[in-house]
Every structure is written in structure tokens, then in C-alpha cells.
Amino acid sequence: MEDTIGQLNTAYKGQIFRITYQERDFQIQLLKKCPTKEETALDILLDGLLQTLVKNKERWSFQQHELDQDLANHIWRAISLRYRL
């Protein structure tokens, strides 16, 4: 658990999202101020752990493949709705 909030060196606090996926609640904090439609990678905090979302063709997935890839798409959907992407 070395990738935690306390080790993040950024002045931007990030937009916080809450989503429910498969009857579980998640808190996501976007670490980029204004994401764009052309993004291919985004750093987020998922329940306090640093994760990277990566776009492969038209689908989003986690750079760390042990996480649920459909969850990555749900997270991107929440971000895209918030920022109208």
C-alpha cells in the first residue's frame, strides 16, 4: 500500500466522485484538473489508492490488471458525464 494519499505531491486536490458498482460504493478522486476527450491515461485515487486508467481502443481499463476492467469503464463514464466529454 505504498501508493497512498500521503505520498501524492500535487497542489490540485481533485474532483471527488462517488459511484456504486456491483452493490459496492467507491470514492474516486480525479487527479487532473480538466480531463479531455483525447486523454489516453488518467491518474485517480480509488478509495485512497493511486490507480491509473488507460484507454485501449474505445475501452478503459486499469493499468494494474488485477482490478475489474468494467469498473474502469464505469469510472470513466462518471468522469465524462461530469465534464461533458
C-alpha positions in Angstrom: 0.0 0.0 0.0 2.8 2.4 -0.9 0.6 4.4 -3.3 -1.5 6.3 -0.8 -2.8 9.9 -0.4 0.0 11.0 1.9 2.7 10.4 -0.7 1.0 12.3 -3.5 2.8 15.6 -4.4 0.2 17.7 -6.1 -1.3 21.1 -5.3 -4.6 20.2 -7.0 -6.9 18.3 -4.6 -9.1 16.8 -7.3 -12.7 16.3 -8.1 -14.3 13.6 -5.9 -16.8 11.2 -7.4 -18.9 8.5 -5.7 -20.1 5.6 -7.7 -21.9 2.3 -6.9 -20.7 -0.7 -8.8 -21.9 -4.2 -8.2 -23.6 -3.1 -4.9 -20.3 -1.6 -3.6 -19.7 2.1 -3.1 -16.4 3.6 -4.3 -14.9 7.0 -3.9 -12.8 8.2 -6.8 -10.7 11.4 -6.8 -9.6 12.6 -10.2 -6.1 14.0 -10.0 -6.2 16.0 -13.2 -7.9 19.4 -13.3 -9.6 19.3 -16.7 -9.6 16.0 -18.5 -10.3 16.0 -22.2 -11.8 13.5 -24.6 -8.4 12.8 -26.1 -6.9 11.5 -22.8 -5.3 8.1 -23.0 -4.4 7.8 -19.3 -5.7 9.3 -16.1 -4.4 9.1 -12.6 -7.1 8.7 -9.9 -7.3 7.8 -6.3 -9.7 4.8 -5.9 -10.6 4.5 -2.2 -7.3 6.2 -1.3 -5.0 4.1 -3.6 -3.3 5.6 -6.6 -4.5 3.9 -9.8 -4.1 4.7 -13.5 -6.9 4.4 -16.0 -5.6 3.6 -19.5 -7.6 3.8 -22.7 -7.3 0.8 -25.1 -9.2 1.5 -28.3 -12.6 2.5 -27.0 -12.5 0.8 -23.6 -10.9 2.0 -20.4 -9.0 -0.4 -18.1 -6.7 -0.2 -15.1 -3.0 -0.3 -15.7 -2.9 -2.8 -12.8 -4.8 -5.7 -14.5 -5.9 -7.4 -11.2 -8.7 -4.9 -10.9 -12.2 -5.2 -12.5 -12.0 -3.7 -16.0 -15.7 -2.9 -16.1 -15.2 -0.8 -13.0 -12.7 1.3 -15.0 -15.4 2.0 -17.7 -17.9 3.0 -15.0 -15.4 5.4 -13.5 -14.7 6.9 -17.0 -18.5 7.2 -17.6 -18.9 9.2 -14.3 -16.0 11.5 -15.3 -17.2 12.0 -18.8 -20.7 12.9 -17.6 -19.4 15.4 -15.1 -17.1 17.1 -17.6 -19.4 16.6 -20.6 -16.8 14.7 -22.7 
